[in-house]
Amino acid sequence: GIKVIPSHSNFIYFSLDNYKGNYFEKLKIAKILGGKTYEENGKWTRISVGTLEQMQKYTHAIFG
């Protein structure tokens, strides 16, 4: 249910519009450096892709 923009880069650009919960607070609790809201309309943000272990930590922190 999260909208993303297809990319061939080292980050994922996505909308928090349908995200349930406080995304930035969850990043902070997990000690993950995370960006900001880049576009208020749709609450678009991004996260850089890391190693498999880093992405698993990120996914667990954000989606449980």
PyMOL CGO cylinders between C-alpha atoms (Angstrom):
from pymol import cmd
from pymol.cgo import CYLINDER

trace = [
    CYLINDER, 0.00, 0.00, 0.00, 3.00, 2.36, -0.14, 0.3, 1, 1, 1, 1, 1, 1,
    CYLINDER, 3.00, 2.36, -0.14, 3.53, 4.27, -3.38, 0.3, 1, 1, 1, 1, 1, 1,
    CYLINDER, 3.53, 4.27, -3.38, 7.07, 4.27, -4.77, 0.3, 1, 1, 1, 1, 1, 1,
    CYLINDER, 7.07, 4.27, -4.77, 8.70, 5.84, -7.80, 0.3, 1, 1, 1, 1, 1, 1,
    CYLINDER, 8.70, 5.84, -7.80, 10.61, 3.26, -9.89, 0.3, 1, 1, 1, 1, 1, 1,
    CYLINDER, 10.61, 3.26, -9.89, 14.34, 3.92, -9.77, 0.3, 1, 1, 1, 1, 1, 1,
    CYLINDER, 14.34, 3.92, -9.77, 17.70, 2.55, -10.85, 0.3, 1, 1, 1, 1, 1, 1,
    CYLINDER, 17.70, 2.55, -10.85, 19.62, 4.38, -8.13, 0.3, 1, 1, 1, 1, 1, 1,
    CYLINDER, 19.62, 4.38, -8.13, 20.83, 3.61, -4.61, 0.3, 1, 1, 1, 1, 1, 1,
    CYLINDER, 20.83, 3.61, -4.61, 17.72, 4.92, -2.87, 0.3, 1, 1, 1, 1, 1, 1,
    CYLINDER, 17.72, 4.92, -2.87, 13.99, 4.30, -2.68, 0.3, 1, 1, 1, 1, 1, 1,
    CYLINDER, 13.99, 4.30, -2.68, 11.70, 7.33, -3.03, 0.3, 1, 1, 1, 1, 1, 1,
    CYLINDER, 11.70, 7.33, -3.03, 8.27, 6.67, -1.57, 0.3, 1, 1, 1, 1, 1, 1,
    CYLINDER, 8.27, 6.67, -1.57, 5.16, 8.25, -0.10, 0.3, 1, 1, 1, 1, 1, 1,
    CYLINDER, 5.16, 8.25, -0.10, 4.25, 8.05, 3.58, 0.3, 1, 1, 1, 1, 1, 1,
    CYLINDER, 4.25, 8.05, 3.58, 0.70, 9.09, 2.76, 0.3, 1, 1, 1, 1, 1, 1,
    CYLINDER, 0.70, 9.09, 2.76, -0.66, 5.59, 3.51, 0.3, 1, 1, 1, 1, 1, 1,
    CYLINDER, -0.66, 5.59, 3.51, 1.90, 4.65, 6.18, 0.3, 1, 1, 1, 1, 1, 1,
    CYLINDER, 1.90, 4.65, 6.18, 0.34, 3.93, 9.56, 0.3, 1, 1, 1, 1, 1, 1,
    CYLINDER, 0.34, 3.93, 9.56, 2.51, 5.07, 12.45, 0.3, 1, 1, 1, 1, 1, 1,
    CYLINDER, 2.51, 5.07, 12.45, 5.22, 7.64, 13.06, 0.3, 1, 1, 1, 1, 1, 1,
    CYLINDER, 5.22, 7.64, 13.06, 7.84, 6.75, 10.45, 0.3, 1, 1, 1, 1, 1, 1,
    CYLINDER, 7.84, 6.75, 10.45, 10.51, 9.21, 11.62, 0.3, 1, 1, 1, 1, 1, 1,
    CYLINDER, 10.51, 9.21, 11.62, 10.07, 8.25, 15.29, 0.3, 1, 1, 1, 1, 1, 1,
    CYLINDER, 10.07, 8.25, 15.29, 10.53, 4.57, 14.39, 0.3, 1, 1, 1, 1, 1, 1,
    CYLINDER, 10.53, 4.57, 14.39, 13.75, 5.44, 12.55, 0.3, 1, 1, 1, 1, 1, 1,
    CYLINDER, 13.75, 5.44, 12.55, 14.98, 7.38, 15.58, 0.3, 1, 1, 1, 1, 1, 1,
    CYLINDER, 14.98, 7.38, 15.58, 14.18, 4.54, 18.01, 0.3, 1, 1, 1, 1, 1, 1,
    CYLINDER, 14.18, 4.54, 18.01, 16.04, 2.06, 15.77, 0.3, 1, 1, 1, 1, 1, 1,
    CYLINDER, 16.04, 2.06, 15.77, 18.99, 4.49, 15.49, 0.3, 1, 1, 1, 1, 1, 1,
    CYLINDER, 18.99, 4.49, 15.49, 18.65, 4.61, 11.71, 0.3, 1, 1, 1, 1, 1, 1,
    CYLINDER, 18.65, 4.61, 11.71, 19.63, 7.84, 10.03, 0.3, 1, 1, 1, 1, 1, 1,
    CYLINDER, 19.63, 7.84, 10.03, 16.66, 8.79, 7.93, 0.3, 1, 1, 1, 1, 1, 1,
    CYLINDER, 16.66, 8.79, 7.93, 15.77, 11.70, 5.80, 0.3, 1, 1, 1, 1, 1, 1,
    CYLINDER, 15.77, 11.70, 5.80, 12.98, 14.14, 5.88, 0.3, 1, 1, 1, 1, 1, 1,
    CYLINDER, 12.98, 14.14, 5.88, 9.79, 14.86, 4.01, 0.3, 1, 1, 1, 1, 1, 1,
    CYLINDER, 9.79, 14.86, 4.01, 10.73, 16.23, 0.59, 0.3, 1, 1, 1, 1, 1, 1,
    CYLINDER, 10.73, 16.23, 0.59, 7.24, 16.96, -0.70, 0.3, 1, 1, 1, 1, 1, 1,
    CYLINDER, 7.24, 16.96, -0.70, 4.42, 17.73, 1.72, 0.3, 1, 1, 1, 1, 1, 1,
    CYLINDER, 4.42, 17.73, 1.72, 1.75, 16.73, -0.82, 0.3, 1, 1, 1, 1, 1, 1,
    CYLINDER, 1.75, 16.73, -0.82, 1.93, 12.95, -0.51, 0.3, 1, 1, 1, 1, 1, 1,
    CYLINDER, 1.93, 12.95, -0.51, 4.58, 13.07, 2.22, 0.3, 1, 1, 1, 1, 1, 1,
    CYLINDER, 4.58, 13.07, 2.22, 7.35, 11.82, -0.08, 0.3, 1, 1, 1, 1, 1, 1,
    CYLINDER, 7.35, 11.82, -0.08, 10.63, 10.75, 1.48, 0.3, 1, 1, 1, 1, 1, 1,
    CYLINDER, 10.63, 10.75, 1.48, 13.58, 8.53, 0.61, 0.3, 1, 1, 1, 1, 1, 1,
    CYLINDER, 13.58, 8.53, 0.61, 15.91, 5.97, 2.13, 0.3, 1, 1, 1, 1, 1, 1,
    CYLINDER, 15.91, 5.97, 2.13, 19.29, 4.92, 0.78, 0.3, 1, 1, 1, 1, 1, 1,
    CYLINDER, 19.29, 4.92, 0.78, 19.73, 1.22, 0.08, 0.3, 1, 1, 1, 1, 1, 1,
    CYLINDER, 19.73, 1.22, 0.08, 22.45, -0.42, 2.14, 0.3, 1, 1, 1, 1, 1, 1,
    CYLINDER, 22.45, -0.42, 2.14, 23.66, -3.92, 2.76, 0.3, 1, 1, 1, 1, 1, 1,
    CYLINDER, 23.66, -3.92, 2.76, 21.18, -6.77, 3.11, 0.3, 1, 1, 1, 1, 1, 1,
    CYLINDER, 21.18, -6.77, 3.11, 21.66, -6.69, 6.91, 0.3, 1, 1, 1, 1, 1, 1,
    CYLINDER, 21.66, -6.69, 6.91, 21.03, -2.93, 7.05, 0.3, 1, 1, 1, 1, 1, 1,
    CYLINDER, 21.03, -2.93, 7.05, 17.90, -3.22, 4.93, 0.3, 1, 1, 1, 1, 1, 1,
    CYLINDER, 17.90, -3.22, 4.93, 16.59, -6.06, 7.09, 0.3, 1, 1, 1, 1, 1, 1,
    CYLINDER, 16.59, -6.06, 7.09, 17.09, -3.87, 10.20, 0.3, 1, 1, 1, 1, 1, 1,
    CYLINDER, 17.09, -3.87, 10.20, 15.27, -1.02, 8.43, 0.3, 1, 1, 1, 1, 1, 1,
    CYLINDER, 15.27, -1.02, 8.43, 12.37, -3.23, 7.32, 0.3, 1, 1, 1, 1, 1, 1,
    CYLINDER, 12.37, -3.23, 7.32, 11.97, -4.69, 10.81, 0.3, 1, 1, 1, 1, 1, 1,
    CYLINDER, 11.97, -4.69, 10.81, 12.02, -1.22, 12.42, 0.3, 1, 1, 1, 1, 1, 1,
    CYLINDER, 12.02, -1.22, 12.42, 9.44, 0.22, 10.03, 0.3, 1, 1, 1, 1, 1, 1,
    CYLINDER, 9.44, 0.22, 10.03, 7.11, -2.72, 9.40, 0.3, 1, 1, 1, 1, 1, 1,
    CYLINDER, 7.11, -2.72, 9.40, 7.70, -4.86, 12.50, 0.3, 1, 1, 1, 1, 1, 1,
]
cmd.load_cgo(trace, "trace")
